[in-house]
């Protein structure tokens, strides 16, 4: 005979709330889903003798408007 008992489980789920731009500090929530799709997430590790720091990890989350402000005059389109 197999015996069972009821076990109460607690499950923690992570639900998206918002994304904040690290430059302008504007918060984009669930209702701004088109804006959040255009966020740019920069992640890298500084290499040997890097101006950022040798072997340190860096990251930033930037909205499309701030990215355009930062690199808009040097970016080039490469669409065929």
C-alpha positions in Angstrom: 0.0 0.0 0.0 1.3 3.5 -0.9 0.6 6.1 1.7 0.7 9.8 0.9 0.3 13.0 2.8 -0.5 16.5 1.8 2.5 18.9 1.9 2.2 22.6 1.7 4.7 24.2 -0.7 5.7 27.8 -1.1 6.8 28.8 -4.6 8.6 32.0 -5.2 8.1 33.4 -8.7 9.8 36.5 -10.1 7.3 38.7 -12.0 8.5 41.5 -14.2 7.8 44.9 -12.6 9.8 47.5 -14.4 13.1 48.5 -16.1 15.0 51.6 -15.1 17.5 53.4 -17.4 20.8 53.8 -15.7 21.4 57.2 -17.5 18.1 59.1 -17.3 16.7 57.1 -14.3 13.3 56.9 -16.0 11.3 53.8 -15.0 9.5 51.9 -17.7 6.8 49.5 -16.4 4.6 46.8 -17.9 2.5 49.3 -19.8 5.6 50.5 -21.6 6.3 47.1 -23.2 7.4 48.7 -26.6 10.0 50.9 -24.8 11.3 48.0 -22.7 11.8 45.9 -25.9 14.1 48.6 -27.1 16.3 48.7 -24.0 20.0 47.9 -24.5 21.8 45.8 -21.9 25.6 46.3 -21.9 27.6 43.7 -20.1 31.4 43.2 -20.4 34.6 42.4 -18.5 37.5 44.7 -18.6 40.6 43.1 -20.1 44.2 43.4 -19.3 45.1 47.1 -18.8 41.5 48.2 -19.6 40.6 51.8 -18.8 37.6 50.3 -17.0 39.6 48.0 -14.7 41.5 44.8 -15.2 39.3 41.8 -15.0 36.3 43.7 -13.5 32.7 43.1 -14.7 30.6 46.0 -15.8 27.0 46.4 -16.8 24.4 49.1 -17.6 20.8 49.2 -18.9 20.1 52.1 -21.3 16.8 53.2 -22.8 16.8 53.8 -26.6 16.5 57.5 -26.1 19.6 57.8 -24.0 21.6 55.5 -26.3 20.7 57.7 -29.2 21.8 60.7 -27.2 25.1 59.0 -26.3 26.1 57.5 -29.7 23.6 58.9 -32.2 26.3 61.0 -34.0 28.7 58.1 -34.5 26.5 55.2 -35.1 26.1 54.0 -38.7 23.3 51.9 -40.3 24.4 48.6 -41.9 21.1 47.3 -43.2 21.8 45.7 -46.7 
